[in-house]
Amino acid sequence: MGHLRVRKLGKAFKRYARKSGRLAEWLGLGLRHELNWVLRDVSFDVEAGEAVGIVGSNGAGKSTLLKLISGTIRPTSGTFEIGGRIAALLELGIGFHPEFTGRQNVYMAAHILGLSTTQIDSLFGAIVDFAEIGSYIDEPVRTYSSGMQVRLAFSVATAVRPDILIVDEALSVGDTYFQHKSFDRIRRFRDDGTTLLFVSHSAGAIKTLCDRALLLDRGLLLRDDAPDAVLDYYNAMIAAQRASYEIRQSGAGSMRATRSGSAEASIETVALQVNGQPAQALCSGDAASIRVDIAVREALPELTAGILIRDRLGNDVFGTNTYHLGVAAAGIAAGHRMALEFEFPAMNLGVGSYSVSTALHTGDSHIAMNFDWWDHALVFQVVPGRRPTSVGTAALDVTARWLDPARTDAVEIGASVESTSNTDLRDAHAR
């Protein structure tokens, strides 16, 4: 249950040169159209319980693929097989009747999803509670804001955990609070074994929720790999602004190193330094620097260099560049070699493995003029130091003290306790 098999799936729409062409065809006067393929020969498998993200630029065919799988439109070619009950969150709120109340629309939408009246009766209270629209449930939907419609539609669609859940940026119009609440429900579904097919322009959401990612471009499936590898390649694709652009890849899997750029300037080496010496590890909170050696092949009026630190799951932890730091270089001659150091007085990262991506470009972003983008240019470890034990990617300076809630003047219980370890906190609690 919950598996998906897609084989050479394709979708084409008829394109007529003239408005009268459709009528002429209907009258039997010959074909007057050509096929515009928006999706062609897409094949992949999704196993039960797997979470797969779909990325690509606008018009790549992402939404079309989900509509085909969910049965909203019919394929022109190919086949697909679905195992289990499917719920699709494509355009939330579409299909609600504006003159009917929220209550009436809940029953209509739930019936369409295959729920019986008895099931809807038992779930209705939970649906309304999750949507948090209060007394508006008995008001016409035309009086709802778009966010309220999203809340109610999502609540109905996810009232019962499906075997397969399809999400197409459906939550982007909701408020931030509800987005968090909805993603929590999606995560619980995934953890409970629901198969997830998820389209998003948010790299963080893809990396956090998904086991794999698919990259679509102009209706074709270009990549099927770990989320980090696919997003790195996608990032290289969208940075292509010049005819001399090329993509170079080495390695395999989620640590595949992707390089892209027009090569007027290139990154030669990237190194972590602790106490002025190259290092592959450092203690959490220690001073450190990241050194980037650069070769300039053509004269450049300006040059920006940037770094991006990611955790082992590929989530962005910290990034900056010389443009934002106010130290971008200008008037660089061809053949010049340069070195740059990003200095951290305290590398307050949590214990774990991190990678560094680097970029050379103009202006504030590599999108404008990308000379060299190098993913996973450096991998390093952060090990426990003198800091208190903690979890997460951030190692924040923190102290703790016990207060007596019965005292209005908030007198401390015993001495102030500065967090030095989890054991110290337990000892302080005992006192």
Beta strands, then each sheet from edge to edge (+ up, - down):
strand 1: 4-16
strand 2: 33-46
strand 3: 51-55
strand 4: 77-82
strand 5: 86-89
strand 6: 164-168
strand 7: 195-199
strand 8: 212-217
strand 9: 220-225
strand 10: 246-250
strand 11: 257-261
strand 12: 265-274
strand 13: 277-279
strand 14: 281-283
strand 15: 288-296
strand 16: 300-311
strand 17: 316-321
strand 18: 329-332
strand 19: 337-344
strand 20: 352-361
strand 21: 370-383
sheet 1: 2+ 1- 4+
sheet 2: 5+ 6+ 7+ 3+ 8+ 9-
sheet 3: 10+ 11- 21+ 14+
sheet 4: 10+ 11- 21+ 20- 16+ 17-
sheet 5: 10+ 11- 21+ 20- 16+ 18-
sheet 6: 13+ 12- 15+ 19-
end
